[in-house]
């Protein structure tokens, strides 16, 4: 009987040790991850769309195209028109009335510096499962294939647009040291992203594998497909 009690005690001790290993092992392996944000596809519901309008150097030459865009967009979604200085649109909100559009569908956002090609340095809005928003804060080198620390003062200034808008809207940032332009990629809304070779050129300090891992982490994607070139209509051929 004494031997049996001893065996039972040893068995119970072994069970207790195993239980401790499982419980504390599970506690050790558990990871607290940041809330996941995803860059949505263009055709998914939008609260607003941001458009670069007139800047000190560009915009007027493309204004007829922008006006057609405004006519197509405004009935569907709020349009935020980004300008460098209010003097660049002296008509104010009556500019939109003259196009036969309701000014209430527009908002003029003054931002300096701004860029007519706003998608490249502008904010990349991310969304989580609760529809909360954040902004991906990529580096910007103004299309130069250099390490970020060698970026020109102009590029550095444009690279702060993300932070300026995040501050204005009280949104959190998802930070990264990677360089990318907003016009150099596209997503399908189901976890796949198209990247142009220009993205690799912009990040000579990173391997192709590192670029893929970081872009997927930052924009919430799962698969990368590389393209040799971007849009054939790109006037500068930089994407």
C-alpha positions in Angstrom: 0.0 0.0 0.0 2.9 2.3 0.8 4.4 1.7 -2.6 1.1 2.3 -4.3 0.7 5.7 -2.5 4.2 6.6 -3.5 3.5 5.8 -7.2 0.3 7.8 -7.0 2.2 10.7 -5.5 4.8 10.5 -8.3 2.2 10.3 -11.0 0.3 13.3 -9.5 3.6 15.2 -9.3 4.4 14.4 -13.0 0.9 15.6 -14.0 1.4 18.8 -12.0 4.8 19.4 -13.6 3.3 18.8 -17.1 0.4 21.1 -16.3 2.9 23.8 -15.2 4.9 23.4 -18.4 1.9 23.7 -20.6 0.4 26.7 -18.8 3.6 28.6 -18.3 4.8 27.6 -21.7 1.7 29.0 -23.2 2.1 32.2 -21.3 5.6 32.5 -22.5 4.7 32.0 -26.1 1.7 34.3 -26.2 2.5 37.5 -28.1 0.7 40.8 -27.9 0.6 42.1 -31.4 -0.3 45.6 -32.6 -3.8 46.1 -34.1 -3.8 45.1 -37.7 -4.4 47.8 -40.3 -5.0 47.1 -44.0 -4.6 49.4 -47.0 -8.0 49.0 -48.8 -8.6 48.7 -52.5 -9.7 51.8 -54.4 -13.2 50.5 -55.1 -13.9 49.9 -51.4 -16.1 52.4 -49.6 -14.4 55.8 -48.9 -15.2 58.5 -46.4 -13.4 61.0 -48.6 -10.8 61.3 -51.4 -7.9 63.7 -51.4 -6.9 65.5 -54.6 -3.8 67.6 -55.3 -5.1 70.8 -56.9 -3.0 73.9 -57.6 0.5 74.3 -56.4 3.0 77.1 -57.0 4.5 75.2 -59.9 1.8 72.8 -61.2 -1.9 72.2 -61.6 -3.3 74.7 -64.1 -2.2 72.7 -67.1 -4.2 69.7 -65.9 -7.2 71.6 -64.6 -9.8 70.6 -67.2 -9.0 66.9 -66.3 -9.4 67.7 -62.6 -12.8 69.4 -63.2 -14.1 66.2 -64.9 -12.8 64.3 -62.0 -14.6 66.6 -59.6 -17.9 66.1 -61.5 -17.5 62.3 -61.3 -16.4 62.2 -57.7 -18.4 64.8 -55.8 -21.8 63.2 -56.2 -20.4 60.0 -54.7 -17.8 61.0 -52.0 -16.5 64.0 -50.2 -13.5 65.6 -52.0 -10.7 67.2 -50.1 -8.9 69.6 -52.4 -5.2 70.2 -51.3 -3.6 73.5 -52.1 -0.4 75.2 -51.0 -1.9 78.6 -50.3 -5.4 79.9 -50.3 -4.4 82.6 -52.8 -4.2 79.8 -55.4 -8.0 79.5 -55.4 -9.2 83.1 -54.9 -12.7 82.0 -56.0 -13.0 79.9 -52.8 -15.9 77.6 -52.7 -17.7 79.4 -55.5 -15.2 77.7 -57.8 -17.2 74.5 -57.4 -20.5 76.3 -57.8 -19.4 77.6 -61.2 -18.9 73.9 -62.2 -22.5 73.1 -61.2 -21.3 71.2 -58.1 -22.4 71.6 -54.5 -19.7 73.3 -52.5 -20.8 71.3 -49.5 -19.3 68.2 -51.1 -15.8 69.8 -51.1 -13.3 70.8 -48.5 -10.2 73.0 -49.2 -7.2 71.8 -47.3 -4.2 74.2 -47.1 -0.9 72.3 -46.8 2.6 73.6 -47.3 4.4 72.0 -48.9 1.8 70.3 -51.1 2.2 68.4 -54.3 -0.1 68.3 -57.4 0.9 64.6 -57.8 -0.5 64.1 -54.3 -0.8 60.3 -54.3 3.0 60.0 -54.4 4.0 61.8 -51.2 0.5 62.0 -49.7 -1.0 59.9 -46.9 -1.9 56.3 -47.4 -4.9 55.7 -45.2 -5.2 52.3 -43.5 -8.3 50.7 -41.9 -8.7 48.1 -39.2 -11.6 45.7 -38.6 -13.4 48.3 -36.5 -13.2 50.8 -39.3 -10.7 52.8 -37.4 -8.1 54.7 -39.5 -4.4 55.1 -39.4 -1.8 56.5 -41.8 1.2 54.7 -43.1 4.3 56.9 -42.7 6.8 55.9 -45.5 9.9 57.8 -46.3 10.0 59.8 -49.5 13.1 60.6 -51.6 11.3 62.5 -54.5 11.9 59.6 -56.9 15.6 59.3 -56.2 17.2 55.9 -56.0 19.2 56.6 -52.8 19.2 55.7 -49.1 16.7 57.8 -47.1 19.4 59.7 -45.2 20.6 61.1 -48.5 17.2 62.6 -49.4 17.2 66.3 -50.5 15.7 69.0 -48.2 12.7 69.1 -50.6 12.1 65.4 -50.3 12.4 65.6 -46.6 9.8 68.4 -46.5 7.4 66.4 -48.7 8.0 63.3 -46.6 6.5 65.1 -43.6 3.1 65.4 -45.4 1.9 62.1 -43.9 2.7 63.3 -40.4 1.1 66.7 -40.9 -2.2 65.1 -42.0 -2.1 62.5 -39.3 -1.7 65.3 -36.8 -4.5 67.3 -38.4 -6.9 64.4 -38.3 -5.7 63.0 -34.9 -4.8 59.7 -36.5 -2.1 57.2 -35.4 0.9 56.5 -37.6 2.2 53.1 -38.8 5.9 53.9 -39.2 8.5 52.4 -41.5 11.9 53.2 -42.8 11.0 52.0 -46.3 10.7 54.4 -49.3 7.7 54.2 -51.6 5.4 56.5 -53.7 1.7 56.0 -53.4 1.4 55.7 -57.2 3.9 52.9 -57.4 1.6 50.1 -56.2 -1.9 48.8 -56.3 -3.8 46.3 -54.2 -6.7 44.0 -55.0 -8.5 44.2 -51.6 -7.8 40.5 -50.9 -4.2 40.6 -49.7 -2.3 40.9 -53.0 -0.2 44.0 -53.9 1.4 44.9 -57.2 4.8 46.6 -56.8 6.8 48.2 -59.6 10.6 47.6 -59.9 11.0 51.3 -59.0 10.2 50.3 -55.4 13.3 48.2 -55.3 15.3 51.1 -56.9 14.1 53.5 -54.1 15.4 51.1 -51.4 18.9 50.1 -52.3 19.5 49.5 -48.6 17.0 46.7 -48.6 16.9 43.3 -50.3 13.9 42.2 -52.3 12.9 39.9 -49.5 13.1 42.7 -46.9 11.0 45.0 -49.2 8.3 42.4 -49.6 8.2 41.7 -45.8 8.0 45.3 -44.8 5.4 46.4 -47.4 3.2 43.5 -46.3 3.6 44.4 -42.7 3.0 48.1 -43.2 0.0 47.8 -45.6 -1.5 44.6 -44.3 -0.9 42.5 -47.4 0.0 38.9 -47.9 1.4 38.4 -51.4 3.6 40.6 -53.7 3.6 40.5 -57.5 6.4 42.5 -59.1 5.9 44.5 -62.4 8.8 45.8 -64.5 7.1 49.1 -65.2 4.2 51.2 -63.9 1.6 53.0 -66.0 2.6 53.6 -69.6 0.8 57.0 -69.4 3.1 58.2 -66.6 4.6 61.4 -68.1 7.8 61.0 -66.2 8.1 57.3 -66.3 9.2 57.2 -62.7 6.8 54.6 -61.3 
